Amino acid sequence: MAGIPTLTLIAVQDGVEPDDVREFLSPSCGLFLGGSTDWKLKTCNAWGVLARRRNCHFHVGRVNSAKRIKLCSAAGAHSIDGTSATRFSKTLPRLDAALVHADKQDDFFSPQAKPIDETDFDCGWPFK
């Protein structure tokens, strides 16, 4: 796909480790965090740290709650997606409010708040 899109994202899911993709990440090739809910929630921050370290885009899929929006924001995600609002319109105000809050409220502990050279190389991996 190199040369076709302006940004390529490598999908990571259960079983993938930072060292499996680290060398491919750059400003033109980022991360798409998928996988099982449990694994995604446990590893989201580590992937955010890796994305910051490699100066690449970080996207998280299947984000359908205010709690997950906050988690993704704290992890330094640049973008998210989810189908909750299109399937259940009553969730839109709550999700929109969470997005507005995440956009306006800086998280000083987010990987994006640190200079790249101060970001941990190991990303806090492995998880136990």
Secondary structure, DSSP 8 states (H G I E B T S, - for coil): -TTSSS-EEEEE-TT--HHHHGGG-BTTEEEEE-S-HHHHHHHHHHHHHHHHHTT--EEE----SHHHHHHHHHHT-SEE--SHHHH-GGGHHHHHHHHHHHHHS--TTSGGGS-GGGS-SSTT-S--
